[in-house]
C-alpha cells in the first residue's frame, strides 16, 4: 500500500493507507486539534458515474451521522471540496468479525455479537434507515468486546420521498446474506436486515452460511427456494428462532429486531442447559451475565438489548478453559461441558444507629431488598434438569463413580461394581443432569487412556474392549475412531510379525531338508512371508541368501565368460524362479554380456573388412565397400578403435598422395591428401598439402579440393542432401570449373548406382531408416529408374518387420513385468493375457510368446502358494478365470490353487482353535439373541435359526456387541470380550412374565 495520498486534508495528518474499495480509499490519520486517531474515507474521483457515487458517498456519511449508537461507527466530519470529498470517522482497531470467525468464537461471544448488532440495527430502523448489506466484513470491533456496525454505503431511508440512488431493479448487497426481497428487487424494510442477521447468526454457530452454491446465482436461488437448514444438535435450541428469522416471506419473520431480541432472551433464560453453556464466570451474578450477553435487565425494558451509553468495559462470558468452553462452528465439542455459573453473592443487611424506629425501618427495607434479591436469583438461577427429590441420591452415586474411576474399576466384570454400570443406572434416572454429563466425559476419557495403555502393552483385545465401552457412551467421538484404527493396525502388524517369524522357521526347516524349490519349499515359504512384510530386513536377508545359492552356478559361468552355459543354467530355473526379481536381474546381466560380446564381434568384423579394403586400396569407393564407410560404421560402435583405424587410413592416403606427386599428377595428389586430412588431421599431411598447392594454379587447387569434398560426401552417404553439402551439387560446381574432368564425370555417372549400393549396405548394417531415406532420394532424383522403387518397397517391408519386432519385444517385456509383479495386479494381468493371446494367434509357434504365457501361469501358481489368507485367493481365482477364458483350463495351476485353499482352511481352523473362545448368551428370565456384531471386523456373526437363550457361540477372540430381545418387544444390548480358550458369559435382564402372560405369548 502507498503511505500517503497525493493531496493534503487540512487539520489531519495522513499516516498510511488502510484499504481500497470500489468507491473510496480509507486512510489512518491523526486529527491535529484533538490529537486522536481517525479513519479518513476519501471518495475516488477517477471512476465512472462519479457524480452518482459521490451522492451515495455523502448519503452514507450523513446516514451514519444520524445514528449515535455505541455499536455503530461514529462520524466526526463530512467535507466536499475541490481537493477531495471525504468522511472523518471513528478508527476501529479490533479487526472485523470475518477475521474473528476464522479464529473461532465461543457460543457466548456469538450470542453477544448478535444481540449487540441487533440493537444497532433496531436503532437504525427506528431512524428509518435500512442497512441492506449486513455481513461479517461490515462489522468491526472497537475492542475485543464491542462489535461496531459499519459501511452504510447502500443503506436506504425507508421514507419513500427520499432520493433513490440505485436504479429500479438493480441488485445491491452480498449474495450470501441477501434477503429474498432484495434478490427480487422489491422494496425492503428492517425485516430484510433481520433476515441477513439470521444468515450471519447461523454462520456464527456452524462455521458456514445456511445457503451455499457453486456460483452466485446458485446462492441466490437457494435463498429463494431452499428451506432453512437444520442446526447441529448442540444448537437445536436456536432452531425455532432461526426458522423465523430466515422465513422466505417477510411477514412470517419477527416484526422487528426488538421482537427477535426478546425471543432470544427468552430462549436463553428459560433453557437450563443453554444457560449453563453461556455462563462462564462463577463470580458474576445472573444479571451481570445477561448484560455481558448484550441484554438489558432493567424493569422497563427487561427484554431489550443494551443500546445507549459509552463503550463499556464489561466482560463477555469467555470460556475459562478448553474443556469447558462451548465453541460455535465446532459441532464435536460437547455443549453440556460448559462451566456452570455459581450462585450470586447476596448483600447482607446491616442495622446501625441507636434510634429503634429508624433501625426498625432499615431492617424492614433490608429484608425487602433481600427478598427481592433472592427472588431475582431464583428466577435467573442455573436450572438443573433433575428431580430435586433424587438429587442427593444421584450426587452420592456420582461420588462412587468418581472413586471407581480413580481406582480404575471402569467396566465389568464384576457386574455392578464398576463405574460403567453405575453410570448407566444414573443416566436412566438423570440423563440431563450436569453431573451425569461430567462423569460421562470423565469415564470416556479414562476408557480411552486405558485403551491406549493396553495397546502399548500389546493387549489388543482388552484395548478394543475398552474402546467399545467408550464408544457406547460417546458414539461420535472422533478420537475413539482414530484410536480404534490405531489398535487394529497395531494388532494386524503384531499378527503379521508372528506369522513371518513362523514362516521363517519353516523355511529354515525346508532348506535343511533340501526342499529349496517347489510346493512347501523354502522359497515358497519365504515368498509367503514377503507378502506379509515386504520391507522386513531379516526376511530380505534370508531370501537373498537362498537366491544367491540357487543362482550361483549360472553366475559363475557368466563370470567365466561362458555366456551360453550361464544362460542354459538360468533357463533351468525359469519355471521356479522366472518371475523373481533376482532371476530377472541375472537374466538382464547375461543379456548385457551377450550384447557386449556381439558388439565386440561386430567391431572385429569391421576391422577385418577395413584391413581388406585398405590392402585393396578401396579407400573411398566403390559405394558400400570402401574403407571410409567401414570407418564411419566403426565410429558408431567403438570410437577409440575407429580413431586407431583412422590414423592408419590417413597414413595410407598420404603415402598414395606422395606417389601421385612423384608421378607428376599434382591435382590427384592434392585431392588425396585433402581426403587424408578429413579422415584425421596430421602435421605431415598439412605440410605436404602446402607443398602440392605450390605446384598448382588456383583453379587446380580449387578443383582438387572440391573433388576431395565429393569423395568425403560419398563416403558419408551425402549423395543428394543436405543442400549445399551433397555430392551431386559439389560435382556440378566442380564440372562448371572443369567440364572435362574425367574423375568428376565418372563419379557423376555412377551417382545413382552408388547411392543404391550404399542404401543396400546400410540396410545390411540394420540402419533401415537411413537406407530408406537414401533410396527415396534416389527415386525422387531418377523417377524413371526401376531399381529405386523396388528397393524402397523391399526396405519398407524390412522396416515394417523391424517395427513389428520392436513392438513384439515391448509387449513381451510388459507381460513379463506383469507376471513378476507381487502382488499380482488384476488389470495388468488381464491385459497381458490379451497381449499374449494376440501374439500366439499371429504366430502359434512363437516360442517367446509361449514362454510369456507360462510366466503368467507360474505367477498364478506362486501367488497361490504364497497366499497367507483365504481372502488372498479371491484375486487368484478371478485371474485364473481370465486365463481360462483366453486359453482354457490349466489343470496343474488349478490343482495348486485348490491345494492352497485346503492349506489355508486348515490353517484357519488351527488358528481359530488356538484363539477362539466360547460366548454364552443369557436373557433373564427369558428372551432371544437378536444380533451379535464383531466390533473389530465390523461384521455380523451368523446365528442359528433358534436364537432363544441360553445360546453358546464359538467365536474368534475379539470384542462383540450383543443385542437381546424380550417377548414384550423390549431390547437390551451389552458388550462381551471373548478370549482364547475361555468361556465368557453375557447376559441381559428383562421384566419377568407371569404364567398367564407367558401362555398368551406362547399362543397356548
Long-range contacts (C-beta under 8 A, 24 or more apart in sequence): 5-42, 7-83, 7-84, 8-83, 9-40, 9-42, 9-79, 9-83, 9-84, 9-86, 12-38, 12-40, 12-88, 14-40, 22-47, 23-47, 23-53, 23-56, 23-57, 23-153, 24-57, 28-91, 29-88, 31-76, 31-88, 37-91, 38-76, 38-88, 38-89, 38-90, 38-91, 39-88, 39-89, 39-90, 39-91, 39-92, 40-86, 40-87, 40-88, 41-86, 41-87, 41-89, 42-84, 42-85, 42-86, 43-84, 43-85, 43-86, 45-85, 52-165, 54-80, 54-85, 55-163, 55-165, 56-153, 56-154, 56-165, 57-85, 57-87, 57-153, 58-85, 59-155, 59-165, 60-87, 60-151, 60-152, 60-153, 60-155, 61-87, 61-89, 63-129, 63-152, 63-155, 63-157, 64-89, 64-152, 66-127, 66-129, 67-123, 67-124, 67-127, 67-129, 69-119, 69-120, 69-123, 69-124, 69-307, 69-308, 70-146, 70-307, 70-308, 70-309, 70-310, 70-311, 70-312, 71-116, 71-117, 71-119, 71-120, 71-123, 71-146, 71-147, 71-148, 71-149, 71-307, 72-120, 72-123, 72-124, 72-148, 72-149, 72-150, 73-140, 73-148, 73-149, 73-150, 90-142, 90-148, 92-140, 92-141, 92-142, 92-148, 92-150, 93-141, 93-142, 93-143, 94-140, 94-141, 94-142, 94-143, 94-144, 94-146, 95-140, 95-141, 96-136, 96-137, 96-138, 96-139, 96-140, 96-141, 97-136, 97-137, 97-139, 97-140, 97-141, 97-147, 98-135, 98-136, 98-137, 98-139, 100-141, 101-136, 101-203, 101-204, 101-207, 101-329, 104-327, 104-328, 104-329, 104-330, 105-204, 105-327, 105-328, 105-329, 106-280, 106-317, 106-318, 106-319, 106-325, 106-326, 106-327, 106-328, 107-205, 107-235, 107-277, 107-278, 107-326, 107-327, 107-328, 107-335, 107-338, 108-277, 108-278, 108-279, 108-280, 108-292, 108-293, 108-316, 108-317, 108-318, 108-319, 108-326, 109-316, 109-318, 109-328, 110-201, 110-204, 110-205, 110-328, 111-264, 111-268, 111-278, 111-293, 111-294, 112-145, 112-292, 112-293, 112-294, 112-316, 112-317, 113-139, 113-147, 113-204, 113-294, 114-197, 114-200, 114-201, 114-204, 114-264, 114-294, 115-261, 115-264, 115-293, 115-294, 115-295, 115-305, 116-146, 116-147, 116-294, 116-305, 116-306, 117-147, 117-149, 117-197, 117-200, 118-197, 118-257, 118-260, 118-261, 118-305, 119-257, 119-261, 119-294, 119-304, 119-305, 119-306, 119-307, 120-148, 120-149, 120-307, 121-149, 121-190, 121-193, 121-194, 121-197, 121-257, 122-190, 122-256, 122-257, 122-258, 122-261, 122-305, 122-307, 123-307, 124-149, 124-152, 124-155, 124-193, 125-158, 125-189, 125-190, 125-193, 125-256, 125-257, 128-157, 128-158, 128-159, 129-155, 129-156, 129-157, 129-158, 130-155, 130-156, 130-158, 130-188, 130-189, 130-190, 130-192, 130-193, 131-155, 131-193, 131-196, 132-156, 132-172, 132-173, 132-182, 132-188, 132-192, 132-193, 133-172, 133-173, 133-174, 133-177, 134-177, 134-193, 134-196, 134-197, 134-200, 135-174, 135-176, 135-177, 135-196, 135-200, 136-200, 136-203, 142-311, 143-311, 144-316, 145-312, 145-313, 145-314, 145-315, 145-316, 146-311, 146-312, 156-188, 158-189, 158-190, 175-216, 175-219, 175-220, 175-223, 176-209, 176-211, 176-219, 177-209, 178-220, 178-223, 179-223, 179-250, 180-223, 180-224, 180-248, 180-249, 181-250, 183-220, 183-223, 183-224, 184-224, 189-250, 190-256, 190-257, 191-250, 191-253, 191-254, 191-255, 191-256, 192-250, 193-257, 194-245, 194-253, 194-254, 194-256, 194-257, 194-260, 195-245, 195-246, 195-247, 195-250, 195-253, 197-245, 197-257, 197-260, 198-228, 198-242, 198-245, 198-246, 199-246, 201-238, 201-242, 201-245, 202-228, 202-229, 202-231, 202-242, 202-246, 204-328, 204-329, 205-231, 205-232, 205-235, 205-238, 205-328, 205-329, 206-231, 206-232, 206-235, 206-328, 206-329, 206-331, 207-328, 207-329, 207-330, 208-329, 210-242, 210-246, 224-248, 232-331, 233-331, 234-326, 234-331, 234-333, 234-334, 234-335, 235-328, 235-335, 237-267, 237-271, 237-273, 237-274, 238-267, 240-267, 241-267, 258-303, 258-304, 261-295, 261-303, 261-304, 261-305, 262-303, 262-304, 265-290, 265-295, 265-303, 266-303, 268-293, 268-295, 269-380, 272-382, 272-383, 272-384, 272-385, 273-335, 273-336, 273-385, 273-432, 275-341, 275-382, 275-383, 276-336, 276-338, 276-340, 276-341, 276-382, 276-434, 277-326, 277-335, 277-336, 277-338, 278-317, 278-326, 278-338, 279-317, 279-338, 279-339, 279-340, 279-341, 279-382, 280-317, 280-318, 280-319, 280-320, 280-324, 280-325, 280-338, 280-339, 280-341, 281-315, 281-317, 281-320, 281-341, 282-339, 282-340, 282-341, 282-342, 283-342, 284-315, 284-317, 284-341, 284-344, 285-344, 285-345, 285-377, 286-341, 286-344, 286-376, 286-377, 286-380, 286-381, 287-376, 287-380, 288-314, 289-317, 289-341, 290-380, 292-316, 292-317, 293-317, 332-476, 332-477, 332-478, 334-437, 334-441, 336-434, 336-437, 337-437, 337-438, 337-441, 340-382, 340-434, 341-382, 343-377, 343-381, 344-373, 344-377, 346-370, 346-373, 346-374, 346-377, 347-373, 384-433, 384-434, 385-430, 385-432, 385-433, 386-430, 386-432, 386-433, 387-430, 390-429, 390-430, 391-430, 391-433, 394-426, 394-429, 394-430, 394-433, 394-435, 394-436, 395-435, 397-422, 397-425, 397-426, 398-426, 398-435, 398-436, 398-439, 401-426, 401-439, 401-443, 402-439, 402-442, 405-439, 405-442, 405-443, 405-446, 408-446, 408-450, 410-443, 410-446, 410-447, 410-450, 410-466, 410-469, 411-447, 411-465, 411-466, 411-469, 419-443, 419-446, 420-469, 420-473, 423-473, 440-473, 440-474, 441-474, 443-470, 443-473, 444-470, 444-473, 444-474, 444-477, 444-480, 447-473, 448-479, 448-480, 448-483, 451-483, 451-487, 452-483, 455-483, 455-486, 455-487, 455-490, 458-490, 458-494, 460-487, 460-490, 460-491, 460-494, 461-957, 461-958, 461-959, 461-977, 461-978, 461-979, 462-977, 463-487, 464-488, 464-491, 464-935, 464-936, 464-958, 464-959, 465-959, 465-975, 465-977, 468-935, 468-959, 468-961, 468-975, 469-975, 472-975, 488-936, 491-936, 496-532, 496-533, 497-533, 499-529, 499-532, 499-868, 500-529, 500-532, 500-533, 500-536, 500-539, 503-528, 503-529, 503-532, 504-529, 504-538, 504-539, 504-542, 507-542, 507-546, 511-546, 516-546, 516-549, 516-550, 517-550, 517-573, 517-576, 517-577, 518-576, 519-865, 519-896, 519-899, 522-546, 523-550, 523-576, 523-577, 524-862, 524-865, 524-866, 527-822, 527-862, 527-865, 527-866, 528-865, 528-866, 528-867, 528-868, 530-822, 530-866, 531-822, 531-823, 531-866, 531-867, 531-868, 531-872, 532-868, 544-582, 547-577, 547-580, 547-582, 547-583, 550-577, 551-577, 551-582, 551-583, 551-586, 554-586, 554-590, 555-586, 558-586, 558-589, 558-590, 558-593, 563-590, 563-593, 563-594, 563-597, 566-590, 566-593, 567-594, 574-851, 575-854, 575-858, 578-819, 578-854, 578-855, 578-858, 579-816, 579-819, 579-820, 579-855, 579-858, 579-859, 579-862, 580-820, 581-820, 584-816, 584-820, 599-637, 599-638, 602-637, 603-634, 603-637, 603-638, 603-641, 606-630, 606-633, 606-634, 606-637, 607-634, 607-641, 607-645, 610-634, 610-645, 610-649, 614-648, 614-649, 614-652, 617-652, 617-656, 619-649, 619-652, 619-653, 619-656, 619-675, 620-675, 620-711, 620-712, 620-714, 620-715, 621-711, 621-714, 621-754, 622-754, 622-757, 623-714, 623-750, 623-753, 623-754, 623-755, 623-757, 623-758, 623-761, 624-757, 624-758, 624-760, 624-761, 625-757, 625-761, 626-715, 628-679, 628-711, 628-712, 628-715, 628-716, 629-715, 629-717, 629-758, 629-761, 631-679, 632-715, 632-716, 633-765, 643-680, 646-679, 646-680, 647-680, 647-682, 649-676, 649-679, 649-680, 650-676, 650-677, 650-679, 650-680, 650-682, 650-685, 651-676, 651-682, 653-679, 654-682, 654-684, 654-685, 654-688, 657-685, 657-688, 657-692, 658-688, 661-691, 661-692, 661-695, 666-692, 666-695, 666-696, 666-700, 667-696, 667-700, 667-703, 667-704, 667-707, 668-704, 668-743, 670-696, 670-700, 670-701, 670-704, 670-705, 670-708, 671-704, 671-705, 671-707, 671-708, 671-711, 671-743, 672-708, 674-704, 674-705, 674-708, 674-709, 675-708, 675-711, 675-712, 678-708, 678-712, 699-737, 699-738, 702-737, 703-734, 703-737, 703-738, 703-741, 706-730, 706-733, 706-734, 706-737, 707-734, 707-741, 707-743, 707-744, 710-734, 710-744, 710-747, 714-747, 714-754, 714-758, 717-755, 717-758, 717-762, 717-770, 717-774, 719-751, 719-754, 719-755, 719-758, 719-774, 719-777, 719-778, 720-755, 720-777, 720-778, 720-780, 720-781, 721-777, 727-751, 728-781, 752-778, 752-781, 752-782, 752-785, 752-788, 756-787, 756-788, 756-791, 759-791, 759-795, 760-791, 763-795, 763-798, 766-802, 768-795, 768-798, 768-799, 768-802, 769-799, 771-795, 772-796, 772-799, 808-839, 808-848, 811-835, 811-839, 812-839, 812-848, 812-849, 812-852, 815-852, 815-855, 815-856, 816-852, 816-855, 818-856, 818-859, 819-852, 819-855, 819-856, 819-858, 819-859, 820-855, 820-859, 821-859, 822-863, 822-866, 823-863, 823-872, 823-875, 824-859, 824-860, 824-863, 824-875, 824-876, 824-879, 826-875, 826-878, 826-879, 826-882, 829-856, 829-859, 829-879, 829-882, 830-879, 830-882, 832-856, 833-882, 833-883, 833-886, 833-887, 834-886, 836-886, 837-886, 837-887, 853-887, 856-883, 857-883, 857-890, 857-892, 857-893, 860-893, 860-896, 860-897, 861-892, 861-893, 861-896, 864-893, 864-896, 864-897, 864-899, 864-900, 865-896, 865-900, 867-900, 867-904, 868-904, 869-904, 870-901, 870-904, 870-905, 870-908, 872-904, 873-897, 873-900, 873-901, 873-904, 876-900, 912-956, 914-980, 914-981, 915-956, 915-957, 915-980, 916-954, 916-955, 916-956, 916-957, 916-978, 916-980, 916-981, 917-954, 917-955, 917-957, 917-978, 917-979, 917-980, 917-981, 917-982, 917-983, 917-984, 918-952, 918-953, 918-954, 918-955, 918-978, 918-982, 918-983, 918-984, 919-952, 919-953, 919-954, 919-955, 919-960, 919-962, 919-976, 919-978, 919-983, 919-984, 919-986, 920-950, 920-951, 920-952, 920-983, 920-984, 920-985, 920-986, 921-949, 921-950, 921-951, 921-952, 921-953, 921-962, 921-964, 921-985, 921-986, 921-987, 922-949, 922-950, 922-985, 922-986, 922-987, 922-988, 923-949, 923-964, 923-965, 923-966, 923-972, 923-987, 923-988, 923-990, 924-987, 924-988, 924-989, 924-990, 925-990, 925-992, 925-993, 926-966, 926-967, 926-990, 926-993, 927-964, 927-965, 927-966, 927-967, 927-988, 927-990, 928-964, 928-965, 929-962, 929-963, 929-964, 929-965, 930-963, 930-964, 930-965, 930-971, 931-962, 931-963, 932-960, 932-961, 932-962, 932-963, 933-960, 933-961, 933-963, 934-958, 934-959, 934-960, 935-959, 935-960, 935-961, 935-975, 960-986, 962-986, 962-988, 964-988, 964-990, 966-990, 966-991, 967-993, 967-1001, 968-993
